[in-house]
Amino acid sequence: MTTSRTNLLLIRTPEGILFSLLLAGPVTRSLAWGIDFICVVVISMALGRALSSLAVISPDLAQAIYILALFLVSIGYGICLEWRWRGQTVGKRLLRLRVVDAEGLRLHFSQIAIRNLLRFADMLPVLYLVGGVVALVTRKAQRLGDLAANTVVVRQPRISEPDLDQLLAGKYNSLRDHPHLTARLRQRASPVEATLALQAVLRREEFEPGARVELFHEIADHFRCKVQFPAEATESIPDEQYVRNVVDVLFGAGRSKNEV
C-alpha cells in the first residue's frame, strides 16, 4: 500500500487488485468536525435541560451526572455513529467522508473505539492542534487516533445510482436462495469492496477481453473467500456472473431473489 503525492491512497488486495481512495484534507475534516461539534453541543444542552429538575433537589448530584454525561456523549457520539454508519458521523455523512481501515479491510469496532478514545490527545492543547499537526506530517493524513487504530479518513465521490434492472438484465441469482449467507456477505463486505465490484460491472465493456476475464476472476475469488455458498449455488457460474450476483446482493436488497 502506498500514498501518492496527489493524496491518493493506493491499496493492493491479496488477490492483486489495485484500487485508490482519495484522502480527506484537513479543511474538509475540520468542517465535518465542526458539524459534529454542533451535534454534541445540542445533545448536551438537551441533557442539561433534562437534569434541570434534579438540580433543584441536589445541585451537586445534578452537576456530577451532567459532567459524566458530557464525557459519555463526547466519546459515545463518534463511537456509536461510526459503528452504526460504517465509519461515518453526521458531519462525515454530510461532507461525504468515511473512516476506513488503512489496509482496505473491514473496519472493526475496536478501531473505532481506539480512534475516538484518543481524540482527547489530538485535541491538545486546543482546537485539535496536536491532531492537525500530526495529520499534516503523516503520509496518509492520520491524526494520533488514526495511527493507533490503523485507520484513515477518505472522501467518497458522488456516484449516480446505477439502474440495476438494466444493468443486471433480469437474470436468476442463485445466491439469493440462501438469505442467511447473503446477509453475512452484506455484513462482511466493506463499502470499498462493494464499490469496487460495482465499478467493475459498470465498466466491464471498457476492458480488453483477457484483462476482463482476469479481473472478474480475481474479484470473484475475493468475495468467495468472504462467504462460502453451497456448491449448487455457485457451480457452473462464470466469474463475471458471480460478481454480478454479488453486486445484486450488495446494492439490490429489495429485489426478488429470482431475478438479478
C-alpha positions as CSV (number, residue, x, y, z in Angstrom):
1,M,0.0,0.0,0.0
2,T,1.3,3.5,-0.9
3,T,0.2,7.1,-0.9
4,S,0.8,9.2,-4.0
5,R,1.6,12.9,-4.0
6,T,-1.9,13.6,-5.2
7,N,-3.4,12.5,-1.9
8,L,-4.5,9.1,-3.3
9,L,-4.2,6.1,-1.0
10,L,-3.4,3.1,-3.2
11,I,-4.4,-0.3,-1.8
12,R,-3.5,-3.6,-3.3
13,T,-5.6,-6.6,-2.2
14,P,-4.1,-10.1,-1.6
15,E,-5.6,-11.0,-4.9
16,G,-3.6,-8.3,-6.7
17,I,-6.5,-5.9,-7.3
18,L,-5.3,-2.3,-7.1
19,F,-7.8,0.5,-6.2
20,S,-7.4,4.0,-4.9
21,L,-9.1,6.2,-2.3
22,L,-9.0,10.0,-2.1
23,L,-7.7,11.0,1.3
24,A,-9.8,13.7,3.1
25,G,-7.9,17.0,3.5
26,P,-7.7,19.0,6.8
27,V,-10.2,21.6,5.7
28,T,-12.9,19.1,4.9
29,R,-12.2,17.2,8.1
30,S,-12.4,20.4,10.1
31,L,-15.8,21.2,8.6
32,A,-17.0,17.8,9.4
33,W,-15.7,18.1,13.0
34,G,-17.5,21.5,13.3
35,I,-20.8,19.9,12.3
36,D,-20.3,17.0,14.8
37,F,-19.3,19.5,17.5
38,I,-22.6,21.3,17.0
39,C,-24.5,18.0,17.3
40,V,-22.7,17.2,20.5
41,V,-23.5,20.7,21.9
42,V,-27.2,20.3,21.0
43,I,-27.3,16.8,22.7
44,S,-25.5,18.3,25.8
45,M,-28.0,21.1,26.0
46,A,-30.8,18.7,25.9
47,L,-29.3,16.7,28.7
48,G,-28.8,19.9,30.7
49,R,-32.5,20.7,30.4
50,A,-33.4,17.1,31.3
51,L,-31.3,17.4,34.5
52,S,-32.6,20.9,35.5
53,S,-35.3,19.4,37.7
54,L,-32.8,17.3,39.5
55,A,-30.7,20.4,40.2
56,V,-33.5,21.8,42.3
57,I,-33.3,18.8,44.6
58,S,-29.5,18.2,44.6
59,P,-27.3,20.7,42.6
60,D,-24.1,18.7,43.3
61,L,-25.6,15.4,42.1
62,A,-27.0,17.0,39.0
63,Q,-23.7,18.6,38.2
64,A,-21.8,15.3,38.7
65,I,-24.3,13.5,36.4
66,Y,-24.1,16.2,33.8
67,I,-20.2,16.1,33.7
68,L,-20.3,12.3,33.4
69,A,-23.0,12.6,30.7
70,L,-20.9,15.1,28.8
71,F,-17.9,12.7,28.8
72,L,-20.1,9.8,27.6
73,V,-21.7,11.9,24.8
74,S,-18.4,13.4,23.6
75,I,-16.9,9.9,23.3
76,G,-20.0,7.9,22.6
77,Y,-21.2,10.1,19.8
78,G,-18.3,9.2,17.5
79,I,-18.1,5.6,18.5
80,C,-21.8,4.8,18.1
81,L,-22.4,6.6,14.8
82,E,-19.1,5.4,13.2
83,W,-20.0,1.9,14.1
84,R,-23.7,2.2,13.1
85,W,-23.0,4.1,9.9
86,R,-19.8,2.1,9.0
87,G,-17.3,4.9,9.5
88,Q,-19.5,8.0,9.3
89,T,-20.9,10.6,11.7
90,V,-23.4,13.3,10.9
91,G,-20.6,15.6,9.7
92,K,-18.8,13.0,7.7
93,R,-22.0,11.8,6.1
94,L,-22.9,15.4,5.0
95,L,-19.5,16.0,3.6
96,R,-19.2,12.5,2.1
97,L,-16.3,11.4,4.3
98,R,-15.7,7.9,5.8
99,V,-13.3,6.3,8.2
100,V,-11.9,3.1,6.7
101,D,-9.2,0.6,7.6
102,A,-5.8,1.8,6.3
103,E,-5.3,-1.6,4.5
104,G,-8.8,-1.6,2.9
105,L,-10.1,-4.3,5.3
106,R,-13.4,-4.3,7.2
107,L,-13.5,-1.7,9.9
108,H,-13.7,-3.2,13.4
109,F,-15.3,-1.8,16.5
110,S,-12.0,-1.8,18.4
111,Q,-10.5,0.5,15.7
112,I,-13.5,2.9,16.1
113,A,-13.2,2.9,19.8
114,I,-9.4,3.5,19.8
115,R,-9.5,6.4,17.4
116,N,-12.3,8.1,19.4
117,L,-10.8,7.5,22.8
118,L,-7.6,9.1,21.6
119,R,-9.5,12.1,20.4
120,F,-8.7,14.0,23.7
121,A,-4.9,13.7,22.9
122,D,-5.5,15.0,19.4
123,M,-7.4,18.0,20.8
124,L,-4.5,19.2,22.9
125,P,-3.7,21.9,23.7
126,V,-6.7,23.4,21.9
127,L,-8.7,23.0,18.7
128,Y,-7.1,19.8,17.6
129,L,-3.6,21.4,17.3
130,V,-1.8,18.1,18.0
131,G,-4.0,16.1,15.7
132,G,-3.8,18.7,13.0
133,V,0.0,18.9,13.0
134,V,0.3,15.1,13.0
135,A,-2.2,14.8,10.1
136,L,-0.1,17.3,8.1
137,V,3.2,15.5,8.5
138,T,2.0,11.9,8.1
139,R,1.8,10.4,4.6
140,K,-1.8,9.3,5.0
141,A,-3.1,12.4,6.8
142,Q,-3.7,10.5,10.0
143,R,-4.1,12.0,13.4
144,L,-2.9,10.2,16.6
145,G,-6.1,8.3,16.9
146,D,-5.9,7.1,13.3
147,L,-2.3,6.0,13.7
148,A,-3.1,3.9,16.8
149,A,-6.2,2.4,15.2
150,N,-4.7,2.0,11.7
151,T,-7.5,4.0,10.0
152,V,-7.7,6.8,7.5
153,V,-10.4,9.2,6.5
154,V,-11.3,9.2,2.8
155,R,-13.6,11.2,0.6
156,Q,-16.4,9.4,-1.3
157,P,-17.1,10.9,-4.7
158,R,-20.7,11.3,-5.6
159,I,-21.8,8.3,-7.7
160,S,-25.0,8.3,-9.6
161,E,-27.4,5.5,-8.6
162,P,-27.0,2.6,-11.0
163,D,-30.0,1.2,-12.8
164,L,-29.8,-2.4,-11.5
165,D,-32.8,-3.5,-13.6
166,Q,-31.0,-2.5,-16.8
167,L,-27.5,-3.4,-15.5
168,L,-28.2,-6.9,-14.4
169,A,-30.7,-7.8,-17.1
170,G,-33.2,-9.8,-15.1
171,K,-31.1,-12.9,-14.7
172,Y,-31.6,-15.5,-12.0
173,N,-29.4,-15.0,-8.9
174,S,-28.8,-18.3,-7.1
175,L,-27.1,-16.6,-4.2
176,R,-30.5,-15.2,-3.1
177,D,-31.7,-18.8,-2.4
178,H,-29.6,-18.6,0.8
179,P,-30.7,-15.4,2.6
180,H,-28.6,-16.1,5.7
181,L,-25.5,-16.2,3.6
182,T,-26.3,-13.1,1.6
183,A,-26.9,-11.2,4.9
184,R,-23.5,-12.4,6.0
185,L,-22.0,-11.2,2.7
186,R,-23.5,-7.7,3.2
187,Q,-22.1,-7.6,6.7
188,R,-18.6,-8.6,5.8
189,A,-18.2,-6.6,2.6
190,S,-16.7,-3.2,3.2
191,P,-18.1,-0.1,1.3
192,V,-14.8,0.0,-0.6
193,E,-15.1,-3.6,-1.7
194,A,-18.7,-3.2,-2.7
195,T,-17.9,-0.1,-4.8
196,L,-15.0,-2.0,-6.4
197,A,-17.3,-4.8,-7.6
198,L,-20.0,-2.3,-8.8
199,Q,-17.4,-0.3,-10.8
200,A,-16.1,-3.5,-12.4
201,V,-19.6,-4.4,-13.6
202,L,-20.4,-0.9,-14.7
203,R,-17.1,-0.6,-16.7
204,R,-16.8,-4.2,-17.9
205,E,-17.1,-3.2,-21.6
206,E,-14.0,-0.9,-21.3
207,F,-11.6,-3.8,-20.6
208,E,-9.8,-5.9,-23.1
209,P,-11.1,-9.5,-23.2
210,G,-8.1,-11.0,-21.5
211,A,-7.9,-8.4,-18.8
212,R,-11.7,-8.6,-18.3
213,V,-11.6,-12.3,-17.6
214,E,-8.6,-11.9,-15.2
215,L,-10.2,-9.0,-13.3
216,F,-13.5,-10.8,-12.7
217,H,-11.7,-14.0,-11.7
218,E,-9.8,-12.1,-9.0
219,I,-12.8,-10.2,-7.7
220,A,-14.9,-13.4,-7.7
221,D,-12.3,-15.2,-5.7
222,H,-12.0,-12.3,-3.3
223,F,-15.8,-12.5,-2.5
224,R,-15.8,-16.3,-2.4
225,C,-13.3,-16.2,0.4
226,K,-15.6,-13.9,2.4
227,V,-18.7,-16.2,2.4
228,Q,-18.8,-19.8,1.1
229,F,-22.1,-20.6,-0.6
230,P,-23.2,-24.1,-1.3
231,A,-21.8,-25.7,-4.4
232,E,-25.2,-25.9,-6.1
233,A,-25.5,-22.1,-5.8
234,T,-22.1,-21.3,-7.4
235,E,-21.0,-24.2,-9.6
236,S,-21.1,-23.6,-13.4
237,I,-21.5,-19.9,-12.8
238,P,-18.9,-17.8,-14.7
239,D,-16.8,-15.4,-12.6
240,E,-18.4,-12.4,-14.2
241,Q,-21.9,-13.6,-13.4
242,Y,-20.8,-14.4,-9.9
243,V,-19.6,-10.8,-9.4
244,R,-22.9,-9.5,-10.9
245,N,-24.8,-11.7,-8.4
246,V,-22.7,-10.2,-5.6
247,V,-23.4,-6.7,-6.8
248,D,-27.1,-7.5,-6.8
249,V,-26.9,-8.8,-3.2
250,L,-25.0,-5.7,-2.0
251,F,-26.9,-3.0,-3.9
252,G,-30.3,-4.5,-4.8
253,A,-31.6,-5.6,-1.4
254,G,-35.2,-5.0,-2.3
255,R,-35.2,-7.1,-5.5
256,S,-36.8,-10.5,-5.9
257,K,-34.5,-13.5,-5.2
258,N,-35.3,-15.0,-8.6
259,E,-34.0,-12.0,-10.5
260,V,-30.8,-10.1,-10.7
